[in-house]
Structures are given as C-alpha cells and as structure tokens.
Amino acid sequence: MQFSIHIILDILKTYSIENHVKRNETFKFNECLPLPETNKDIKEECVYVGLLSKALTLPEHICCICVRDRIRDARESEENLSGLVIVNENITQNELLSKIINRVFEIFNWVQKMNEVLVNNGTLQDIVDMCQPVLDNYIAINDASLMLIAYSRNVPCDDPICIEFVRHGYHTDEYIRKFREHNLLKTWENASEIFIDRTCEVAKYVVVHKVFKFKNKYFAHIVMTCNRMPVTPCLLELFSFFVAVVDKYIKRMCEGKNTFIHIYDTLLTDLIEKKIKKRQIIEERARYVGLPVTGPYSLFQIKSNESANISIGNMVNEFSDMFPRFKFVTYNKSIVAINAFQTSDVDGQIKIICADMGRYLDKYDAQCGVSQHFGGLDETPYAYRQATLALEYMDHRGAVELFHVDHIESYERIHFFSQKFIYCMMDETGRHSELWYHSDYCRMLKILHDYDQKHKSNYIDLLNIFLSQGQNATKVGNIIMTHRNNIMYHINRVKELINVDFDDPSVCFALQMSIVLVELYGYNDES
C-alpha cells in the first residue's frame, strides 16, 4: 500500500510547518525512514525524516520531513527547499520519525485487517465496524434498491436521513422523492469516481460518495457523512483505502456469478430451506444485507410457463430494474422475492406492485404466487410454501368468490394464497374425498349440477356468489347484472331443488366448502 504527502501533513497538523512540496508533485510512498548518511542510499518511494541542514543536499523528487536546525540563509533557495516539509518546533528527529511511523503503521494495520476480513469471508458490516478509529465519520452502504447493507454502529449521527435509514432499513419514499427532486438519483447512476456533495441541500452535512457498478449498472453505494471530521485531502485518501477494500469485496462477490445474484442470495436460500432458525442469527444476517428485521413482508414466487422460450436470466435482469426494493433469488427455476412494506397502507402498496407485476408477467408469459403478509423473517419458509400453493391451485376460482376479501383485487396472472386458502388447506390436509362423496352436501350439489346440465342454467355458480355476498340479492344482482327479484326467484328455485335452509349458518358454510371440494375432486359415479 502506498500513501501520499497528505497523510504526512495531517500527522503534522498540530505543528508549525513550512510546506515546500509543490502542488503538482504527486509523491507516493511505501515506507518512512530516517535520512541516510549518503544520497546514494536514497529511494524515491520513501519519505525521509531528518535535519534540515542535511536535507538541503537531497536530489530532486525526494521528499523529506525536516526538523529546523539552522538559521535561514541563502542556501534555503526555492530549488534546494523543493520537496521539503520543515517543522519549526522543539522536537528531535527521532521523536518526529516515531510519530510519523506510528501513524503510518496504524493506517497500514487498518488496511491489512480489512483485507483479512475478505480472506476470512467476513461481511461488509465487519469492514465498516473497523473504520471508526481511522475515518471517524458516519458511513452507510446501500444496495441498488436503496436498502441498508451496513452502517457505522458505533458512530452517532444526527442527520435525519441517517436516522431514518437505520430505523427502516431502507430509504423511505419521502427521501427518495427528495433525492429525485435534487437530481441525486441521476447523479449516482452516472458517477464513476469518489465525489463530494457540499451543497447540504438534502443531507445535513457534507457527504462523500462512492458508487459501485456491476455490468455498468448501479449496484452498491458508500455514503460517508462528514459529521465529525471535515473533508480534507487526507480524509479522502483514507476513504479511498476503505473504498478499495469494499471494491474487492464486491468484485469477489460478483465473480463467477450472474448479474442477478446479490449479496443476500444465501440468506434468502437459507431462510427458505430452514437452515437458520434462531431469530437472533436471522436478524443479524438481515441487517448485514439490508433487510429490515421486522415486517410486514410478502413473498412473491414467479414461474415462467413451460412454453415460454425465455431464459431465467433475462427475466431476472428486468425484474431487478422494475422492482428495486425487492430482495430476490433464483430458486428451483423460479424467482423468489421478498418485499418489505412501509407500515402504512400496505394494501395500497400491493396494488401498485401488482399493476407493474401484471405487465411484467404478461411480457414473459409467467405466473406469480403471493404469500400472506408476515411479520418476521423466520416465517419465510411458510410464506414460500404459501406462494407455491397459490401457484399450484391457480386454476381454481379462488376463495375470493367464496369468502369476500376486501383488500385483494383480481389479477389474471397473480395468485394470492389468501384467495386460494380454502383450496390449499382442504386439499393439503389429506384427501378424504370418499367421505365427502357420501355426504348430503355432495348429493345436493350433484342435483344442482345435473339440473344445470339439463336446463343450461348456472345454479351452482349463482349459489356460490349468493353465499359469498352474505345472501344479499342486491349485491349479487350488481355482480351478474340482473335484477334482485330475478336473483331471488332462482335462489328460491335452488331451495326447492335441494331442500335447504339458508338461515342456518352451518348449512351455508358446509355448502361453500362443498363447492370447493367439487372443484378439487369432481363427482364420482357413486355420488
């Protein structure tokens, strides 16, 4: 690792010095040594510490930190002083050398330990935790969806952006709007080098940014809020050392993987497969990869139809662009994604997602199963099972027709477990169809079925809607666009055919269950 004169000048900032290093000189050092006896032992990539009287004889392009030991005279010309930094203090050469070497060693040791984290498969959070003694500013790292990956846990910061970012685990819509208003999202997208935002238009303090890209797309972002240490050339150089380590981490993470594999893929896979169960471990890993530790969440499972000649890679690349807040992984030839909702108006957020999801699914001829909302990541394997069952039973009409669910709308390619709940639970708990075949309720529906076949009517469908709407003929009439009197005429005809009392709630419930079982098992000869 090489360091520059900026590190040295920062070490000497408490001393009275004369700096004769020209601004256009870019010294790079890899060690610090006492000034040798003869110039033949001088090395260019070394910064020396010695007495001014001796340093005046140094050749060009050599940097030396000098203790003044002589009175100014004609020998101290501009040419002879070039590359020298003179300390006008009562300090010995050895004391000065020791001070510089100790600080340089601290920095070298810091960089080495960060690199050891890489070798030992540590996390970005481990690397960030090591930055406080050196950078002493608040740091946060987010991924492409603006979800928090790591932050300075031991450096307090009173900037509201930082506070809310940690509290939610992601940037809220309020701050995303502010970023957009000040064109920050575009700036980040186009950034390639470390850059400084001194405007304080959105953030409370001056902020230093470094954006990482993968295949030319915004992938991760380091933000250093300068709430304790001001921006100086030395601070920027130290920050660049930190950035270099993170860059290695990200490149290693991407190496040999496709663009759609993210730093959180192993966490999601482990959650789905129940490889981690302890809540403390789950929450710790979730913080590392930027997932809020508490919900509400929903899990989405997307499968392409077998006839679609589209690779999963193409699907995932666009999924990442369309749904930047999702954490997702490819699993069993499907996309499994978790979305963490803001706590207010979850149903409204679901509707917005589904509108975009519908267009995406149409493009790739795919289907999506959606779990119920869940509050903790330890429930992920059950949410995954729910989404899987929603897809398995997608051809059934859905419980939304049987039991009215206010917050769920109907989407052709999106299948909610809440809609398929009755089918899933009744079919998955054991196939006892033979018991149902010999029940009164099966015989009732068979009577209606035969009547429908003979008279080209739809009495079973009418009964289904009538029961799901709480036997409200007006509502049923609005759904099928028929006058309520006509509805009641046909419902009374149903009562006569199967001799049933709709005033008994248990009878209505059993009929609704039987309509589900008809869909699941059909009729047999005995019934």
C-alpha positions as CSV (number, residue, x, y, z in Angstrom):
1,M,0.0,0.0,0.0
2,Q,1.2,3.5,-0.9
3,F,0.4,6.7,0.9
4,S,0.8,10.3,-0.1
5,I,2.1,13.6,1.4
6,H,-1.5,14.3,2.6
7,I,-1.2,11.6,5.2
8,I,2.1,13.2,6.4
9,L,0.7,16.7,6.5
10,D,-2.3,15.5,8.6
11,I,0.1,14.0,11.1
12,L,1.9,17.3,11.4
13,K,-1.2,19.5,11.5
14,T,-0.6,20.5,15.2
15,Y,2.9,21.7,14.4
16,S,4.2,25.0,12.9
17,I,5.5,23.9,9.5
18,E,6.7,25.2,6.2
19,N,5.5,23.2,3.2
20,H,7.7,23.3,0.2
21,V,6.1,20.4,-1.7
22,K,4.7,21.8,-4.9
23,R,1.0,21.2,-5.6
24,N,1.6,19.4,-8.8
25,E,4.1,17.0,-7.2
26,T,2.4,13.6,-6.6
27,F,4.7,11.8,-4.2
28,K,3.7,8.2,-3.4
29,F,5.4,6.4,-0.5
30,N,5.5,2.9,0.7
31,E,7.7,3.4,3.8
32,C,9.2,6.0,6.1
33,L,12.9,6.0,7.1
34,P,15.5,8.2,8.7
35,L,17.5,10.3,6.3
36,P,20.6,8.1,5.3
37,E,24.2,9.3,5.6
38,T,24.8,9.5,1.8
39,N,22.5,10.3,-1.1
40,K,23.4,7.0,-2.9
41,D,21.1,5.1,-0.5
42,I,18.2,7.4,-1.3
43,K,15.0,5.6,-2.6
44,E,12.3,7.6,-4.4
45,E,9.2,5.8,-3.0
46,C,10.3,6.6,0.6
47,V,9.6,9.6,2.8
48,Y,12.5,10.5,4.9
49,V,12.8,12.3,8.3
50,G,16.0,14.2,9.2
51,L,17.6,17.5,9.9
52,L,17.1,20.4,7.5
53,S,20.9,21.1,7.2
54,K,21.3,17.6,5.7
55,A,18.2,17.6,3.7
56,L,19.2,20.7,1.7
57,T,21.6,18.4,-0.3
58,L,18.9,15.9,-1.4
59,P,18.3,15.4,-5.1
60,E,15.1,16.4,-6.9
61,H,11.9,14.4,-6.5
62,I,12.7,13.3,-3.0
63,C,10.5,14.2,0.0
64,C,11.9,14.8,3.4
65,I,10.3,15.9,6.7
66,C,12.9,18.1,8.4
67,V,13.5,19.5,11.8
68,R,14.9,23.0,11.5
69,D,18.4,23.0,12.9
70,R,19.8,26.1,11.2
71,I,19.2,29.8,10.7
72,R,17.8,30.8,7.4
73,D,20.3,31.9,4.8
74,A,20.9,32.0,1.1
75,R,21.2,28.2,0.9
76,E,17.5,27.9,1.6
77,S,16.6,28.7,-2.0
78,E,13.4,27.6,-3.7
79,E,15.3,24.9,-5.6
80,N,17.0,23.5,-2.5
81,L,13.8,23.5,-0.4
82,S,11.7,21.8,-3.1
83,G,10.1,18.6,-1.7
84,L,10.8,19.5,2.0
85,V,8.4,20.0,4.8
86,I,10.1,21.9,7.7
87,V,8.9,21.5,11.2
88,N,9.7,24.7,13.2
89,E,9.2,23.1,16.6
90,N,11.4,22.0,19.5
91,I,11.3,18.3,18.6
92,T,14.0,15.8,17.9
93,Q,14.5,13.9,14.7
94,N,13.7,10.6,16.4
95,E,10.6,11.9,18.0
96,L,9.3,13.2,14.7
97,L,10.2,9.9,12.9
98,S,8.5,7.9,15.6
99,K,5.3,10.0,15.4
100,I,5.1,9.6,11.6
101,I,5.9,5.8,11.6
102,N,3.4,5.1,14.4
103,R,0.6,6.7,12.5
104,V,1.5,5.2,9.1
105,F,1.7,1.8,10.8
106,E,-1.8,2.3,12.3
107,I,-3.1,3.0,8.8
108,F,-1.3,0.1,7.3
109,N,-2.6,-2.2,10.0
110,W,-6.1,-1.0,9.5
111,V,-6.0,-1.7,5.7
112,Q,-4.4,-5.1,6.4
113,K,-7.1,-6.1,8.9
114,M,-9.8,-5.0,6.4
115,N,-8.2,-7.3,3.8
116,E,-8.1,-10.1,6.4
117,V,-11.9,-9.8,6.6
118,L,-12.0,-10.6,2.9
119,V,-9.8,-13.6,3.3
120,N,-11.9,-14.9,6.2
121,N,-15.2,-14.4,4.4
122,G,-16.3,-11.6,6.7
123,T,-19.1,-9.2,5.9
124,L,-19.3,-5.6,4.8
125,Q,-20.5,-4.8,8.3
126,D,-17.3,-6.2,9.7
127,I,-15.3,-3.9,7.4
128,V,-17.4,-0.8,8.3
129,D,-17.0,-1.5,12.0
130,M,-13.3,-1.2,11.7
131,C,-13.5,2.3,10.2
132,Q,-14.3,4.4,13.3
133,P,-10.8,4.9,14.7
134,V,-9.4,6.0,11.3
135,L,-12.2,7.7,9.4
136,D,-14.3,8.8,12.5
137,N,-17.3,9.7,10.4
138,Y,-20.7,8.0,9.9
139,I,-20.7,5.6,7.0
140,A,-23.7,3.7,5.4
141,I,-23.7,1.3,2.5
142,N,-26.8,0.5,0.5
143,D,-27.5,-1.8,-2.4
144,A,-29.2,-1.0,-5.8
145,S,-32.7,-0.9,-4.2
146,L,-31.5,1.7,-1.6
147,M,-31.7,-0.9,1.2
148,L,-29.2,-0.7,4.0
149,I,-26.4,-3.2,3.9
150,A,-24.0,-1.9,6.6
151,Y,-23.5,1.2,8.7
152,S,-21.4,2.7,11.4
153,R,-23.0,1.2,14.5
154,N,-20.6,3.0,16.9
155,V,-20.6,6.5,15.3
156,P,-23.7,8.5,16.3
157,C,-25.1,10.8,13.6
158,D,-28.0,13.3,14.0
159,D,-28.7,13.7,10.3
160,P,-32.4,12.7,9.8
161,I,-31.6,10.8,6.6
162,C,-29.2,8.6,8.5
163,I,-31.5,8.1,11.5
164,E,-34.5,7.1,9.2
165,F,-32.3,4.9,7.1
166,V,-31.3,2.8,10.0
167,R,-34.7,2.8,11.6
168,H,-36.4,1.5,8.4
169,G,-33.5,-0.4,6.8
170,Y,-34.1,1.4,3.6
171,H,-34.7,4.9,2.3
172,T,-38.3,5.9,2.6
173,D,-40.4,7.2,-0.2
174,E,-40.2,10.7,1.3
175,Y,-36.4,10.8,1.0
176,I,-36.4,9.1,-2.4
177,R,-38.6,11.9,-3.6
178,K,-36.1,14.4,-2.2
179,F,-33.2,12.6,-3.9
180,R,-35.2,12.7,-7.2
181,E,-36.1,16.4,-6.8
182,H,-32.4,17.3,-6.4
183,N,-31.4,15.0,-9.3
184,L,-29.3,12.9,-6.9
185,L,-30.5,9.5,-8.3
186,K,-29.3,10.5,-11.8
187,T,-26.0,11.8,-10.3
188,W,-25.4,8.5,-8.5
189,E,-26.3,6.5,-11.6
190,N,-23.7,8.3,-13.7
191,A,-21.0,8.5,-11.0
192,S,-17.8,6.6,-11.5
193,E,-15.3,8.1,-9.1
194,I,-15.4,9.3,-5.5
195,F,-17.3,12.6,-5.4
196,I,-18.2,15.1,-2.7
197,D,-21.6,16.8,-2.2
198,R,-21.0,20.0,-0.4
199,T,-24.5,21.5,-1.0
200,C,-26.2,20.2,2.1
201,E,-29.5,20.6,0.2
202,V,-30.8,17.2,1.3
203,A,-28.2,16.0,3.8
204,K,-27.3,17.9,7.0
205,Y,-23.6,17.6,6.4
206,V,-21.1,17.4,3.6
207,V,-21.2,13.9,2.1
208,V,-18.6,11.8,0.3
209,H,-20.0,9.2,-2.2
210,K,-18.6,6.2,-4.0
211,V,-20.9,4.3,-6.3
212,F,-20.1,0.7,-7.4
213,K,-21.4,-0.6,-10.7
214,F,-21.7,-4.1,-12.0
215,K,-22.0,-4.5,-15.7
216,N,-22.4,-0.8,-15.9
217,K,-25.4,-0.7,-13.6
218,Y,-25.7,1.0,-10.2
219,F,-25.0,-1.9,-7.7
220,A,-23.9,-0.6,-4.3
221,H,-23.2,2.8,-2.8
222,I,-21.0,4.0,0.1
223,V,-22.0,7.3,1.7
224,M,-19.7,8.9,4.3
225,T,-21.4,11.7,6.2
226,C,-18.8,14.1,7.5
227,N,-20.4,14.8,10.8
228,R,-17.3,14.5,12.9
229,M,-14.3,15.0,10.7
230,P,-14.2,17.6,7.8
231,V,-13.3,16.7,4.3
232,T,-9.6,17.1,3.8
233,P,-7.2,15.6,1.3
234,C,-6.0,13.2,4.0
235,L,-9.6,12.1,4.8
236,L,-10.3,11.4,1.1
237,E,-7.2,9.3,0.8
238,L,-8.1,7.3,3.8
239,F,-11.6,6.9,2.4
240,S,-10.1,5.7,-0.9
241,F,-8.2,2.9,1.1
242,F,-11.6,1.8,2.5
243,V,-13.2,2.0,-0.9
244,A,-10.5,-0.2,-2.4
245,V,-11.3,-3.0,0.1
246,V,-15.0,-2.7,-0.5
247,D,-14.4,-2.8,-4.2
248,K,-12.5,-6.1,-3.8
249,Y,-15.4,-7.5,-1.7
250,I,-18.0,-6.6,-4.3
251,K,-15.9,-7.9,-7.2
252,R,-15.3,-11.2,-5.4
253,M,-19.0,-11.4,-4.7
254,C,-19.9,-10.9,-8.4
255,E,-17.1,-13.1,-9.7
256,G,-18.4,-16.3,-11.3
257,K,-22.0,-15.2,-10.7
258,N,-24.7,-13.9,-12.9
259,T,-25.9,-10.3,-12.6
260,F,-29.0,-11.3,-10.7
261,I,-27.1,-12.9,-7.8
262,H,-26.9,-10.5,-4.9
263,I,-25.2,-10.4,-1.5
264,Y,-28.4,-11.5,0.1
265,D,-29.0,-14.7,-2.0
266,T,-27.6,-17.1,0.6
267,L,-29.7,-15.5,3.3
268,L,-32.9,-16.0,1.3
269,T,-32.0,-19.5,0.4
270,D,-31.1,-20.4,3.9
271,L,-34.4,-18.9,5.1
272,I,-36.5,-20.9,2.5
273,E,-34.7,-24.1,3.4
274,K,-34.9,-23.5,7.2
275,K,-31.2,-23.7,7.5
276,I,-31.3,-20.9,10.0
277,K,-34.0,-20.8,12.7
278,K,-32.7,-18.7,15.6
279,R,-34.3,-15.3,15.4
280,Q,-31.1,-13.6,16.7
281,I,-29.0,-15.0,13.9
282,I,-31.6,-14.2,11.3
283,E,-31.9,-10.6,12.4
284,E,-28.1,-10.2,12.5
285,R,-27.7,-11.5,8.9
286,A,-30.7,-9.5,7.8
287,R,-29.1,-6.3,9.0
288,Y,-25.9,-7.1,7.1
289,V,-27.7,-7.5,3.8
290,G,-30.1,-4.6,4.2
291,L,-33.4,-6.4,5.1
292,P,-35.5,-4.8,7.8
293,V,-35.6,-7.2,10.7
294,T,-39.4,-6.8,11.1
295,G,-42.2,-6.7,8.5
296,P,-44.7,-6.6,7.2
297,Y,-43.3,-8.6,4.3
298,S,-44.8,-10.5,1.4
299,L,-43.1,-13.3,-0.6
300,F,-43.6,-13.5,-4.3
301,Q,-42.8,-16.6,-6.4
302,I,-42.6,-16.1,-10.2
303,K,-42.6,-19.0,-12.6
304,S,-42.4,-18.9,-16.4
305,N,-44.8,-21.1,-18.2
306,E,-43.1,-24.2,-19.8
307,S,-44.0,-22.9,-23.3
308,A,-42.1,-19.7,-22.8
309,N,-38.8,-19.7,-24.6
310,I,-37.2,-17.2,-22.2
311,S,-34.2,-17.7,-20.0
312,I,-34.5,-17.0,-16.3
313,G,-31.6,-14.6,-16.6
314,N,-33.5,-12.3,-18.9
315,M,-36.4,-12.3,-16.6
316,V,-34.4,-11.5,-13.5
317,N,-32.4,-8.7,-15.1
318,E,-35.6,-6.9,-15.9
319,F,-37.1,-7.8,-12.5
320,S,-34.2,-6.1,-10.8
321,D,-34.9,-2.9,-12.7
322,M,-38.7,-2.9,-12.3
323,F,-38.7,-3.8,-8.6
324,P,-35.6,-2.3,-7.0
325,R,-36.9,-2.6,-3.4
326,F,-37.3,-6.4,-3.7
327,K,-34.7,-8.8,-2.3
328,F,-34.8,-11.9,-4.5
329,V,-33.0,-15.1,-5.5
330,T,-33.4,-17.7,-8.2
331,Y,-34.6,-20.9,-6.6
332,N,-36.0,-24.1,-8.2
333,K,-36.2,-22.4,-11.7
334,S,-38.3,-19.5,-10.3
335,I,-37.7,-16.1,-8.9
336,V,-38.4,-15.9,-5.2
337,A,-38.6,-12.3,-3.9
338,I,-39.3,-10.7,-0.6
339,N,-40.7,-7.2,-0.3
340,A,-40.6,-5.2,3.0
341,F,-43.5,-2.8,3.1
342,Q,-43.7,0.5,4.8
343,T,-46.1,0.1,7.7
344,S,-48.7,2.5,6.4
345,D,-51.2,1.5,3.6
346,V,-49.8,-2.0,2.8
347,D,-52.8,-2.8,0.7
348,G,-52.1,0.3,-1.4
349,Q,-48.5,-0.7,-1.9
350,I,-49.6,-4.2,-3.0
351,K,-51.9,-2.7,-5.7
352,I,-49.1,-0.6,-7.1
353,I,-46.8,-3.6,-7.2
354,C,-49.4,-5.8,-8.8
355,A,-50.1,-3.2,-11.6
356,D,-46.4,-3.4,-12.5
357,M,-46.2,-7.1,-11.9
358,G,-49.0,-7.8,-14.3
359,R,-47.2,-6.1,-17.2
360,Y,-44.0,-8.0,-16.3
361,L,-45.8,-11.3,-16.2
362,D,-47.5,-10.7,-19.5
363,K,-44.2,-10.0,-21.2
364,Y,-42.7,-13.2,-20.0
365,D,-45.8,-15.4,-20.0
366,A,-45.3,-16.1,-16.3
367,Q,-47.4,-16.6,-13.2
368,C,-46.9,-15.2,-9.7
369,G,-47.9,-16.7,-6.4
370,V,-48.1,-14.3,-3.4
371,S,-48.0,-15.2,0.3
372,Q,-50.0,-13.6,3.0
373,H,-48.3,-10.8,4.9
374,F,-45.9,-12.0,7.6
375,G,-44.1,-10.1,10.4
376,G,-40.8,-12.0,10.9
377,L,-38.2,-13.4,8.5
378,D,-38.3,-16.7,10.5
379,E,-41.7,-17.2,8.8
380,T,-40.1,-17.1,5.3
381,P,-40.3,-20.9,4.7
382,Y,-44.0,-20.9,5.4
383,A,-44.5,-17.9,3.2
384,Y,-42.6,-19.7,0.4
385,R,-45.0,-22.7,0.8
386,Q,-48.0,-20.4,0.6
387,A,-46.8,-18.8,-2.6
388,T,-46.0,-22.3,-4.0
389,L,-49.6,-23.5,-3.2
390,A,-51.1,-20.3,-4.7
391,L,-49.4,-21.3,-8.0
392,E,-50.4,-24.9,-7.7
393,Y,-54.1,-24.0,-7.2
394,M,-54.1,-21.1,-9.6
395,D,-56.7,-22.7,-11.9
396,H,-59.3,-22.8,-9.2
397,R,-61.7,-19.9,-8.8
398,G,-60.4,-18.8,-5.5
399,A,-61.8,-18.1,-2.1
400,V,-62.4,-14.5,-3.0
401,E,-65.6,-15.8,-4.6
402,L,-66.4,-17.9,-1.6
403,F,-65.4,-15.5,1.2
404,H,-65.2,-11.9,0.3
405,V,-61.7,-10.5,0.9
406,D,-61.8,-6.7,0.7
407,H,-58.1,-5.9,0.1
408,I,-57.5,-8.3,-2.7
409,E,-58.3,-7.5,-6.3
410,S,-58.4,-10.0,-9.2
411,Y,-55.3,-10.2,-11.5
412,E,-55.1,-12.7,-14.3
413,R,-51.5,-13.9,-13.6
414,I,-51.2,-13.1,-9.9
415,H,-52.5,-15.6,-7.4
416,F,-52.8,-14.8,-3.7
417,F,-52.6,-17.5,-1.1
418,S,-55.4,-15.6,0.7
419,Q,-57.7,-16.3,-2.3
420,K,-56.7,-20.0,-2.5
421,F,-56.6,-20.5,1.2
422,I,-59.6,-22.8,1.3
423,Y,-58.5,-25.0,-1.6
424,C,-54.9,-25.3,-0.2
425,M,-56.0,-26.1,3.4
426,M,-58.7,-28.6,2.4
427,D,-56.6,-30.4,-0.2
428,E,-53.3,-30.4,1.6
429,T,-54.6,-31.7,4.9
430,G,-55.5,-35.1,3.4
431,R,-57.6,-36.3,0.6
432,H,-60.7,-37.7,2.2
433,S,-62.9,-37.3,-0.8
434,E,-64.7,-40.6,-0.3
435,L,-66.2,-39.3,2.9
436,W,-67.5,-36.2,1.2
437,Y,-68.8,-38.2,-1.8
438,H,-71.2,-39.9,0.7
439,S,-72.4,-36.7,2.3
440,D,-75.7,-34.9,1.9
441,Y,-73.9,-31.8,0.6
442,C,-72.3,-33.6,-2.2
443,R,-75.7,-35.0,-3.2
444,M,-77.2,-31.5,-3.1
445,L,-74.6,-30.1,-5.5
446,K,-74.9,-33.1,-7.8
447,I,-78.6,-32.4,-8.0
448,L,-77.8,-28.8,-9.0
449,H,-75.1,-30.0,-11.4
450,D,-77.5,-32.3,-13.2
451,Y,-80.2,-29.6,-13.3
452,D,-77.6,-27.2,-14.8
453,Q,-76.6,-29.7,-17.4
454,K,-80.2,-30.4,-18.4
455,H,-81.5,-26.8,-18.4
456,K,-78.4,-24.9,-19.4
457,S,-78.5,-23.0,-16.2
458,N,-75.8,-21.9,-13.7
459,Y,-77.3,-22.6,-10.3
460,I,-74.1,-23.7,-8.7
461,D,-72.3,-20.5,-9.7
462,L,-75.3,-18.5,-8.6
463,L,-75.3,-20.3,-5.2
464,N,-71.6,-19.7,-4.9
465,I,-71.9,-15.9,-5.4
466,F,-75.1,-15.7,-3.3
467,L,-73.4,-17.2,-0.3
468,S,-70.1,-15.3,-0.7
469,Q,-72.1,-12.0,-0.7
470,G,-73.9,-12.7,2.6
471,Q,-77.1,-13.7,0.8
472,N,-77.5,-10.1,-0.4
473,A,-79.5,-10.3,-3.6
474,T,-78.8,-6.7,-4.5
475,K,-75.1,-7.2,-4.4
476,V,-75.4,-10.4,-6.4
477,G,-77.5,-8.6,-8.9
478,N,-74.9,-5.9,-9.3
479,I,-72.2,-8.6,-9.9
480,I,-74.1,-10.6,-12.6
481,M,-76.1,-7.5,-13.8
482,T,-79.5,-9.0,-13.1
483,H,-82.4,-7.5,-11.1
484,R,-82.5,-8.6,-7.4
485,N,-86.1,-10.0,-7.9
486,N,-84.8,-12.3,-10.6
487,I,-82.0,-13.4,-8.3
488,M,-84.5,-14.3,-5.5
489,Y,-86.7,-16.2,-7.9
490,H,-83.8,-18.5,-8.9
491,I,-82.5,-18.8,-5.3
492,N,-85.9,-20.0,-4.2
493,R,-85.8,-22.5,-7.0
494,V,-82.4,-23.7,-5.7
495,K,-84.0,-24.1,-2.2
496,E,-86.8,-26.2,-3.7
497,L,-84.4,-28.4,-5.6
498,I,-82.1,-29.3,-2.7
499,N,-84.5,-28.7,0.2
500,V,-82.1,-26.5,2.2
501,D,-82.4,-23.8,4.8
502,F,-80.2,-20.8,4.1
503,D,-81.0,-19.3,7.5
504,D,-78.7,-21.9,9.1
505,P,-75.1,-20.6,9.1
506,S,-73.6,-24.1,9.4
507,V,-75.5,-25.3,6.3
508,C,-74.3,-22.3,4.3
509,F,-70.7,-22.9,5.4
510,A,-70.9,-26.6,4.5
511,L,-72.2,-25.7,1.1
512,Q,-69.4,-23.3,0.5
513,M,-66.9,-26.0,1.5
514,S,-68.6,-28.4,-0.8
515,I,-68.3,-26.1,-3.8
516,V,-64.5,-26.1,-3.1
517,L,-64.5,-29.9,-2.9
518,V,-66.3,-30.2,-6.2
519,E,-63.6,-28.2,-7.8
520,L,-60.9,-30.3,-6.1
521,Y,-62.3,-33.8,-6.6
522,G,-65.2,-33.5,-9.0
523,Y,-68.1,-36.1,-8.9
524,N,-67.8,-39.8,-9.0
525,D,-70.2,-42.5,-10.1
526,E,-71.5,-43.2,-6.6
527,S,-72.4,-39.6,-5.9
